[in-house]
């Protein structure tokens, strides 16, 4: 175990981050085109990639702890700390390159996630507005949880409770 294994794990993690970008873009395309029928499948795929990323992160943590003894870093050192503490040679540059790429992917993921949340909120508002137009007499609930719209329906109450 060593720097080579850590670099290989970082490559795997980068590939998973790229896959997450793809899946979030796919989800966004479904949202923007109104193809909500497939949205649950896209969301499930995003969750699957996130689970694989958690596993990859755990493997990286184990590898960093293993490498920490050789490089004199803390067992829970960050990638930035590892790059700074890397011995003379290419490892500092390699780890810095991984860090830069992963940071860029993370920013892209955050942007896509935020945009998808906005699309989902807009869709929810649109659905609520459409439903309210279908029943214009629907009232709002007050602080007691009752509606200001009178009901002609019979109610059954158990007074023994």
Order of alpha helices (4+ residues) and beta strands (2+ residues): alpha-alpha-alpha-alpha
